Amino acid sequence: MIELTHIHRYFQVGEQTVHALDNISLQIKKGEYVSVMGPSGSGKSTLLNVIALLDKPSSGRYLLNNRDVTQCSDDELAKIRRENLGFVFQFFHLIPRLTAAENIEMPMILAGLPVNERKRRVTQALASVSLQDRANHRPNQLSGGQLQRVAIARAMIMQPEVLLADEPTGNLDSKSGAEIIELLENLNQQGVTLIIITHDQSLGDRAPRKIRIVDGQLK
């Protein structure tokens, strides 16, 4: 499903060239549950951004479902992201002026889905994260755990094959964090490919497959 071959990513910081990803080759199969761990500055987030098609590698090849996405235009990449990938971040990235239901609905509006289909999916999504009674609440009226539940529902609303989670419990208390991990793992058990980026060893150890990255290299 995901196949990275000899991926390099360079950044120019002033006069210095930073080698953020150094000859990364990696395969992730459909339905896997993978954690990517490493210290701060190790290249975890850069790797996630490449897999998520949010950043292009400087060199190397990336096949997603046997398609070489390194050759795609920005418009093509946006369409592939929308149809194949879901994202959950540490800081939620919800739109403050929109309700929980409206935040969840937004990807479907961008994709051009009809109103009736959007409403049906939003109702199902809210139920799946146990937030039916918070549908009309705005982000500032929700707890951290509830915000992350909305973010997960939004990430899954387009029914992506892959869910990428970057420090998904980083801003949550231990109880809320445990509930969010259980929710993500339930999605994986339903067949979603789950990739979690974390520096939390206990969280990373939950995944059947563990990948460690240090100084841009897989260890």
Backbone as CSV, one residue per row, in Angstrom:
resi,resn,N_x,N_y,N_z,CA_x,CA_y,CA_z,C_x,C_y,C_z
1,MET,0.820,-1.203,0.000,0.000,0.000,0.000,0.866,1.270,0.000
2,ILE,1.758,1.392,1.005,2.700,2.514,1.082,4.101,1.963,0.878
3,GLU,4.798,2.489,-0.109,6.150,2.009,-0.393,7.072,3.200,-0.673
4,LEU,7.974,3.448,0.263,8.984,4.494,0.109,10.313,3.834,-0.267
5,THR,10.979,4.372,-1.273,12.246,3.797,-1.726,13.301,4.894,-1.849
6,HIS,14.343,4.796,-1.036,15.490,5.723,-1.074,15.038,7.188,-1.007
7,ILE,14.181,7.474,-0.012,13.658,8.833,0.147,14.658,9.708,0.893
8,HIS,14.953,10.854,0.303,15.764,11.886,0.953,14.939,13.172,1.012
9,ARG,15.146,13.941,2.087,14.512,15.260,2.181,15.510,16.224,2.792
10,TYR,15.826,17.261,2.017,16.767,18.293,2.455,16.011,19.601,2.693
11,PHE,16.438,20.334,3.722,15.930,21.679,3.972,17.111,22.641,4.037
12,GLN,16.927,23.819,3.503,17.951,24.849,3.597,17.598,25.778,4.745
13,VAL,18.445,25.831,5.770,18.245,26.720,6.919,19.412,27.690,6.948
14,GLY,19.172,28.891,6.445,20.274,29.840,6.286,21.287,29.280,5.304
15,GLU,22.527,29.181,5.737,23.569,28.628,4.871,23.759,27.128,5.088
16,GLN,23.007,26.567,6.024,23.156,25.155,6.373,22.101,24.303,5.666
17,THR,22.523,23.149,5.168,21.599,22.176,4.586,21.313,21.086,5.610
18,VAL,20.041,20.922,5.945,19.622,19.905,6.916,19.109,18.688,6.160
19,HIS,19.677,17.526,6.479,19.289,16.261,5.834,18.241,15.603,6.728
20,ALA,16.964,16.004,6.560,15.907,15.582,7.481,15.539,14.115,7.318
21,LEU,15.548,13.609,6.090,15.316,12.185,5.822,16.476,11.670,4.988
22,ASP,17.090,10.598,5.453,18.338,10.117,4.862,18.168,8.675,4.369
23,ASN,17.818,8.551,3.092,17.757,7.239,2.433,16.748,6.303,3.115
24,ILE,15.508,6.804,3.245,14.445,6.036,3.899,13.799,5.078,2.892
25,SER,13.800,3.801,3.210,13.048,2.802,2.445,12.127,2.078,3.422
26,LEU,10.838,2.043,3.096,9.847,1.563,4.050,8.608,1.085,3.316
27,GLN,8.058,-0.045,3.755,6.791,-0.540,3.236,5.798,-0.707,4.375
28,ILE,4.574,-0.248,4.157,3.494,-0.431,5.127,2.318,-1.052,4.387
29,LYS,1.850,-2.195,4.896,0.777,-2.924,4.229,-0.590,-2.434,4.685
30,LYS,-1.576,-2.676,3.857,-2.955,-2.310,4.177,-3.389,-2.970,5.484
31,GLY,-3.970,-2.174,6.384,-4.484,-2.692,7.640,-3.473,-2.772,8.766
32,GLU,-2.214,-2.403,8.511,-1.200,-2.449,9.576,-1.443,-1.348,10.616
33,TYR,-0.882,-1.586,11.797,-0.866,-0.601,12.880,0.602,-0.391,13.216
34,VAL,1.097,0.802,12.883,2.523,1.094,12.958,2.748,2.331,13.822
35,SER,3.750,2.278,14.697,4.173,3.480,15.407,5.542,3.898,14.888
36,VAL,5.731,5.202,14.775,7.020,5.770,14.383,7.512,6.603,15.556
37,MET,8.623,6.172,16.150,9.135,6.825,17.354,10.536,7.388,17.109
38,GLY,10.896,8.353,17.927,12.221,8.953,17.844,12.252,10.246,18.623
39,PRO,13.433,10.728,18.967,13.545,11.963,19.740,13.140,13.181,18.915
40,SER,12.997,14.302,19.571,12.690,15.555,18.894,13.760,15.857,17.844
41,GLY,13.330,16.248,16.659,14.263,16.567,15.593,14.796,15.373,14.832
42,SER,14.217,14.198,15.080,14.721,12.968,14.448,14.256,12.787,13.014
43,GLY,13.200,13.513,12.631,12.648,13.356,11.283,11.267,12.729,11.267
44,LYS,10.679,12.486,12.456,9.354,11.847,12.525,8.298,12.633,11.751
45,SER,8.193,13.919,12.054,7.147,14.720,11.423,7.413,14.914,9.936
46,THR,8.684,15.008,9.549,9.003,15.113,8.121,8.573,13.851,7.390
47,LEU,8.813,12.693,8.010,8.390,11.431,7.411,6.871,11.388,7.293
48,LEU,6.168,11.810,8.342,4.713,11.834,8.278,4.240,12.747,7.153
49,ASN,4.846,13.921,7.033,4.422,14.867,6.002,4.649,14.328,4.598
50,VAL,5.717,13.553,4.417,5.954,12.934,3.109,4.908,11.863,2.834
51,ILE,4.665,10.985,3.820,3.655,9.930,3.655,2.281,10.548,3.409
52,ALA,2.002,11.669,4.090,0.707,12.322,3.996,0.550,13.167,2.734
53,LEU,1.578,13.237,1.916,1.569,14.040,0.686,1.440,15.530,0.983
54,LEU,1.865,15.930,2.180,1.909,17.343,2.534,3.257,17.957,2.179
55,ASP,4.236,17.108,1.917,5.586,17.546,1.558,6.148,16.571,0.532
56,LYS,6.911,17.083,-0.408,7.501,16.224,-1.434,8.946,15.887,-1.073
57,PRO,9.374,14.657,-1.273,10.779,14.313,-1.012,11.691,15.014,-2.002
58,SER,12.936,15.246,-1.584,13.931,15.832,-2.495,14.346,14.839,-3.558
59,SER,14.352,13.564,-3.202,14.644,12.495,-4.156,14.081,11.187,-3.618
60,GLY,14.009,10.194,-4.493,13.455,8.909,-4.117,12.082,8.710,-4.717
61,ARG,11.463,7.564,-4.433,10.171,7.220,-5.017,9.179,6.844,-3.925
62,TYR,7.951,7.295,-4.085,6.875,6.982,-3.154,5.702,6.421,-3.951
63,LEU,5.388,5.158,-3.703,4.225,4.526,-4.318,3.110,4.426,-3.279
64,LEU,1.935,4.922,-3.621,0.740,4.781,-2.791,-0.281,3.998,-3.608
65,ASN,-0.606,2.799,-3.138,-1.479,1.906,-3.912,-0.955,1.730,-5.336
66,ASN,0.362,1.505,-5.421,1.063,1.231,-6.686,1.105,2.421,-7.640
67,ARG,0.755,3.596,-7.161,0.845,4.806,-7.987,2.020,5.646,-7.507
68,ASP,2.869,6.064,-8.442,4.033,6.887,-8.100,3.564,8.322,-7.877
69,VAL,3.366,8.679,-6.609,2.813,9.993,-6.291,3.870,11.099,-6.344
70,THR,5.143,10.719,-6.462,6.182,11.748,-6.566,6.104,12.470,-7.914
71,GLN,5.355,11.904,-8.858,5.230,12.510,-10.177,3.934,13.295,-10.349
72,CYS,3.129,13.371,-9.281,1.811,13.996,-9.395,1.881,15.509,-9.219
73,SER,0.930,16.205,-9.842,0.810,17.652,-9.676,0.197,17.956,-8.307
74,ASP,0.234,19.219,-7.900,-0.340,19.612,-6.610,-1.838,19.319,-6.567
75,ASP,-2.545,19.567,-7.675,-3.983,19.296,-7.715,-4.260,17.797,-7.594
76,GLU,-3.451,16.994,-8.263,-3.612,15.543,-8.160,-3.340,15.066,-6.740
77,LEU,-2.301,15.622,-6.102,-1.972,15.238,-4.736,-3.104,15.595,-3.767
78,ALA,-3.713,16.760,-3.964,-4.823,17.172,-3.097,-5.978,16.177,-3.213
79,LYS,-6.265,15.729,-4.417,-7.354,14.767,-4.635,-7.013,13.417,-3.999
80,ILE,-5.769,12.967,-4.155,-5.343,11.691,-3.578,-5.408,11.756,-2.049
81,ARG,-4.953,12.871,-1.474,-5.026,13.062,-0.016,-6.472,12.961,0.465
82,ARG,-7.342,13.681,-0.210,-8.742,13.742,0.202,-9.397,12.366,0.162
83,GLU,-9.025,11.555,-0.817,-9.697,10.266,-1.032,-9.050,9.105,-0.286
84,ASN,-7.795,9.265,0.147,-7.066,8.124,0.704,-6.547,8.294,2.121
85,LEU,-6.394,9.551,2.589,-5.663,9.802,3.830,-6.484,10.645,4.804
86,GLY,-6.438,10.261,6.075,-7.029,11.054,7.140,-5.950,11.484,8.116
87,PHE,-6.146,12.621,8.778,-5.111,13.197,9.645,-5.671,13.565,11.010
88,VAL,-4.916,13.217,12.055,-5.237,13.635,13.420,-3.974,14.239,14.009
89,PHE,-4.097,15.471,14.526,-2.924,16.191,15.012,-3.035,16.471,16.509
90,GLN,-1.905,16.808,17.090,-1.847,17.102,18.523,-2.733,18.301,18.875
91,PHE,-2.794,19.302,17.985,-3.492,20.555,18.305,-4.857,20.663,17.634
92,PHE,-5.403,19.544,17.179,-6.787,19.402,16.713,-7.061,20.091,15.367
93,HIS,-6.668,21.370,15.215,-6.859,22.121,13.966,-8.324,22.179,13.538
94,LEU,-9.207,22.394,14.498,-10.612,22.619,14.171,-10.826,24.107,13.854
95,ILE,-11.884,24.402,13.107,-12.206,25.790,12.749,-13.058,26.381,13.877
96,PRO,-12.562,27.405,14.583,-13.217,27.886,15.812,-14.668,28.320,15.628
97,ARG,-15.011,28.931,14.491,-16.354,29.486,14.320,-17.385,28.445,13.912
98,LEU,-16.926,27.221,13.589,-17.839,26.171,13.159,-18.179,25.242,14.319
99,THR,-19.380,24.674,14.291,-19.770,23.682,15.288,-19.038,22.372,15.032
100,ALA,-19.171,21.443,15.981,-18.564,20.120,15.807,-19.062,19.479,14.516
101,ALA,-20.377,19.518,14.300,-20.949,18.913,13.094,-20.421,19.587,11.833
102,GLU,-20.304,20.908,11.853,-19.834,21.645,10.673,-18.362,21.365,10.401
103,ASN,-17.554,21.213,11.458,-16.146,20.855,11.268,-16.023,19.487,10.612
104,ILE,-16.836,18.540,11.067,-16.800,17.185,10.504,-17.256,17.207,9.038
105,GLU,-18.220,18.069,8.738,-18.800,18.134,7.393,-17.855,18.754,6.365
106,MET,-16.927,19.605,6.807,-16.133,20.432,5.901,-15.431,19.642,4.784
107,PRO,-14.749,18.502,5.066,-14.090,17.779,3.965,-15.069,17.332,2.878
108,MET,-16.301,17.029,3.255,-17.287,16.599,2.267,-17.774,17.762,1.415
109,ILE,-17.845,18.944,2.009,-18.193,20.138,1.235,-17.116,20.391,0.186
110,LEU,-15.845,20.300,0.606,-14.732,20.515,-0.317,-14.717,19.468,-1.431
111,ALA,-15.192,18.255,-1.112,-15.217,17.176,-2.102,-16.456,17.226,-2.993
112,GLY,-17.405,18.116,-2.655,-18.584,18.267,-3.497,-19.672,17.236,-3.268
113,LEU,-19.703,16.591,-2.096,-20.758,15.609,-1.825,-22.103,16.311,-1.627
114,PRO,-23.202,15.666,-2.025,-24.528,16.282,-1.880,-24.928,16.437,-0.419
115,VAL,-25.827,17.382,-0.158,-26.203,17.747,1.214,-26.736,16.551,1.989
116,ASN,-27.624,15.782,1.405,-28.226,14.664,2.138,-27.181,13.640,2.571
117,GLU,-26.224,13.366,1.685,-25.152,12.425,2.014,-24.282,12.981,3.125
118,ARG,-23.997,14.284,3.077,-23.177,14.910,4.117,-23.857,14.795,5.478
119,LYS,-25.142,15.112,5.533,-25.867,15.074,6.809,-25.904,13.655,7.372
120,ARG,-26.125,12.677,6.487,-26.185,11.282,6.935,-24.847,10.854,7.530
121,ARG,-23.764,11.183,6.838,-22.441,10.783,7.327,-22.073,11.490,8.622
122,VAL,-22.421,12.769,8.740,-22.105,13.517,9.964,-22.817,12.893,11.157
123,THR,-24.092,12.531,10.978,-24.850,11.898,12.060,-24.181,10.592,12.496
124,GLN,-23.777,9.789,11.525,-23.090,8.529,11.832,-21.753,8.783,12.522
125,ALA,-21.018,9.784,12.018,-19.690,10.073,12.568,-19.779,10.541,14.015
126,LEU,-20.738,11.412,14.311,-20.912,11.877,15.689,-21.255,10.719,16.612
127,ALA,-22.086,9.810,16.134,-22.438,8.642,16.941,-21.231,7.745,17.178
128,SER,-20.372,7.625,16.161,-19.214,6.728,16.270,-18.206,7.203,17.303
129,VAL,-18.198,8.513,17.590,-17.280,9.052,18.605,-18.037,9.524,19.849
130,SER,-19.292,9.093,19.968,-20.129,9.370,21.148,-20.271,10.862,21.450
131,LEU,-20.543,11.640,20.393,-20.695,13.088,20.568,-22.000,13.604,19.975
132,GLN,-23.022,12.761,19.927,-24.299,13.207,19.354,-24.830,14.450,20.067
133,ASP,-24.607,14.527,21.384,-25.140,15.641,22.167,-24.252,16.886,22.102
134,ARG,-23.165,16.818,21.330,-22.270,17.976,21.203,-22.226,18.494,19.758
135,ALA,-23.154,18.077,18.933,-23.125,18.404,17.506,-23.086,19.908,17.247
136,ASN,-23.811,20.676,18.065,-23.925,22.121,17.820,-23.008,22.955,18.705
137,HIS,-22.076,22.297,19.391,-21.100,23.008,20.217,-19.907,23.435,19.363
138,ARG,-19.409,24.629,19.640,-18.189,25.098,18.975,-16.959,24.616,19.765
139,PRO,-15.772,24.646,19.136,-14.574,24.120,19.806,-14.322,24.674,21.200
140,ASN,-14.619,25.971,21.422,-14.343,26.551,22.749,-15.327,26.066,23.816
141,GLN,-16.313,25.264,23.401,-17.281,24.701,24.342,-17.022,23.211,24.607
142,LEU,-15.911,22.711,24.083,-15.605,21.282,24.184,-14.316,21.059,24.974
143,SER,-14.220,19.911,25.631,-12.994,19.530,26.339,-11.947,19.059,25.336
144,GLY,-10.709,18.881,25.811,-9.649,18.402,24.934,-9.971,17.058,24.319
145,GLY,-10.489,16.134,25.130,-10.841,14.823,24.611,-11.940,14.898,23.573
146,GLN,-12.929,15.775,23.818,-14.014,15.943,22.849,-13.501,16.574,21.549
147,LEU,-12.597,17.530,21.661,-12.006,18.145,20.467,-11.302,17.097,19.611
148,GLN,-10.554,16.201,20.257,-9.844,15.177,19.497,-10.821,14.177,18.880
149,ARG,-11.928,13.903,19.550,-12.958,13.026,18.971,-13.557,13.652,17.702
150,VAL,-13.801,14.949,17.764,-14.300,15.647,16.566,-13.264,15.563,15.449
151,ALA,-11.989,15.761,15.809,-10.919,15.703,14.809,-10.835,14.316,14.164
152,ILE,-11.026,13.260,14.968,-10.992,11.898,14.436,-12.190,11.663,13.511
153,ALA,-13.370,12.125,13.940,-14.559,11.981,13.089,-14.359,12.710,11.762
154,ARG,-13.784,13.911,11.822,-13.516,14.657,10.585,-12.504,13.914,9.716
155,ALA,-11.480,13.341,10.347,-10.447,12.624,9.585,-11.016,11.406,8.863
156,MET,-12.031,10.782,9.451,-12.569,9.545,8.893,-13.794,9.755,8.009
157,ILE,-14.270,11.000,7.884,-15.548,11.239,7.215,-15.518,10.889,5.725
158,MET,-14.333,10.963,5.109,-14.211,10.600,3.697,-13.822,9.128,3.523
159,GLN,-13.879,8.381,4.634,-13.623,6.936,4.647,-12.253,6.582,4.047
160,PRO,-11.185,7.227,4.550,-9.844,6.971,4.017,-9.331,5.595,4.418
161,GLU,-8.404,5.097,3.623,-7.774,3.810,3.934,-6.696,3.949,4.996
162,VAL,-6.101,5.138,5.083,-4.959,5.364,5.978,-5.282,6.508,6.934
163,LEU,-5.008,6.307,8.220,-5.157,7.362,9.213,-3.788,7.639,9.812
164,LEU,-3.346,8.885,9.707,-2.052,9.321,10.229,-2.300,10.178,11.470
165,ALA,-1.710,9.798,12.587,-1.924,10.505,13.845,-0.587,11.004,14.383
166,ASP,-0.448,12.317,14.505,0.802,12.929,14.969,0.629,13.362,16.422
167,GLU,1.238,12.634,17.357,1.125,12.900,18.799,-0.342,13.113,19.188
168,PRO,-1.222,12.142,18.901,-2.662,12.370,19.084,-3.111,12.554,20.514
169,THR,-2.281,12.161,21.495,-2.646,12.334,22.905,-1.796,13.393,23.591
170,GLY,-1.001,14.116,22.821,-0.022,15.037,23.400,-0.618,16.157,24.234
171,ASN,-1.857,16.561,23.940,-2.489,17.664,24.670,-3.603,17.195,25.587
172,LEU,-3.636,15.892,25.887,-4.748,15.332,26.651,-4.290,14.778,27.994
173,ASP,-5.211,14.770,28.965,-4.923,14.091,30.232,-4.918,12.586,29.981
174,SER,-4.446,11.824,30.952,-4.234,10.389,30.740,-5.534,9.653,30.431
175,LYS,-6.637,10.021,31.090,-7.918,9.339,30.846,-8.413,9.613,29.426
176,SER,-8.404,10.885,29.028,-8.845,11.233,27.674,-7.926,10.608,26.631
177,GLY,-6.617,10.603,26.931,-5.654,10.004,25.998,-5.922,8.532,25.780
178,ALA,-6.228,7.820,26.864,-6.516,6.391,26.754,-7.762,6.140,25.920
179,GLU,-8.769,7.007,26.075,-10.006,6.858,25.292,-9.743,7.109,23.807
180,ILE,-8.908,8.095,23.509,-8.598,8.410,22.107,-7.824,7.264,21.461
181,ILE,-6.862,6.697,22.182,-6.090,5.573,21.627,-6.996,4.378,21.377
182,GLU,-7.921,4.130,22.292,-8.870,3.025,22.099,-9.714,3.255,20.845
183,LEU,-10.127,4.496,20.637,-10.918,4.833,19.453,-10.116,4.610,18.173
184,LEU,-8.848,5.055,18.173,-7.992,4.867,16.997,-7.746,3.379,16.738
185,GLU,-7.503,2.627,17.795,-7.233,1.198,17.629,-8.476,0.443,17.146
186,ASN,-9.659,0.901,17.555,-10.890,0.299,17.044,-11.022,0.524,15.540
187,LEU,-10.629,1.695,15.070,-10.652,1.964,13.629,-9.697,1.022,12.895
188,ASN,-8.531,0.797,13.489,-7.578,-0.134,12.893,-8.152,-1.547,12.816
189,GLN,-8.861,-1.950,13.849,-9.471,-3.282,13.866,-10.557,-3.414,12.798
190,GLN,-11.081,-2.272,12.344,-12.067,-2.278,11.273,-11.418,-2.251,9.888
191,GLY,-10.077,-2.254,9.854,-9.373,-2.341,8.581,-8.617,-1.104,8.150
192,VAL,-8.712,-0.023,8.935,-7.990,1.205,8.593,-6.507,1.039,8.918
193,THR,-5.642,1.411,8.004,-4.204,1.414,8.250,-3.886,2.583,9.177
194,LEU,-3.296,2.301,10.332,-3.054,3.318,11.364,-1.562,3.533,11.545
195,ILE,-1.133,4.789,11.370,0.270,5.170,11.569,0.303,6.266,12.624
196,ILE,0.937,5.973,13.763,1.014,6.937,14.864,2.451,7.418,15.019
197,ILE,2.625,8.722,14.987,3.927,9.356,15.223,3.960,9.807,16.675
198,THR,4.965,9.377,17.435,4.997,9.744,18.850,6.413,9.669,19.410
199,HIS,6.644,10.442,20.479,7.881,10.275,21.250,7.584,9.556,22.558
200,ASP,6.304,9.198,22.765,5.859,8.521,23.984,6.070,7.017,23.819
201,GLN,7.039,6.477,24.558,7.396,5.065,24.406,6.215,4.146,24.701
202,SER,5.450,4.449,25.760,4.332,3.575,26.135,3.257,3.563,25.050
203,LEU,3.039,4.708,24.418,2.078,4.770,23.314,2.618,4.020,22.100
204,GLY,3.868,4.252,21.767,4.459,3.582,20.615,4.508,2.078,20.764
205,ASP,4.705,1.606,21.991,4.818,0.164,22.243,3.500,-0.579,22.028
206,ARG,2.378,0.140,21.964,1.089,-0.517,21.748,0.972,-1.084,20.330
207,ALA,1.700,-0.494,19.392,1.587,-0.914,17.993,2.296,-2.250,17.773
208,PRO,1.696,-3.159,17.006,2.368,-4.425,16.688,3.684,-4.225,15.928
209,ARG,3.746,-3.156,15.144,4.982,-2.867,14.398,5.515,-1.515,14.825
210,LYS,6.783,-1.501,15.229,7.403,-0.275,15.731,8.575,0.118,14.834
211,ILE,8.598,1.374,14.434,9.682,1.910,13.607,10.357,3.026,14.393
212,ARG,11.684,3.017,14.433,12.411,4.074,15.130,13.233,4.859,14.119
213,ILE,13.187,6.174,14.254,13.945,7.045,13.362,14.837,7.951,14.200
214,VAL,16.105,8.020,13.827,17.098,8.854,14.517,17.939,9.557,13.458
215,ASP,18.066,10.877,13.571,18.865,11.648,12.623,18.474,11.365,11.173
216,GLY,17.158,11.200,10.954,16.658,11.015,9.593,16.826,9.619,9.024
217,GLN,17.311,8.676,9.846,17.513,7.320,9.366,16.699,6.326,10.187
218,LEU,16.196,5.296,9.530,15.493,4.236,10.241,16.497,3.344,10.946
219,LYS,16.183,3.009,12.185,17.094,2.184,13.003,16.463,0.819,13.279
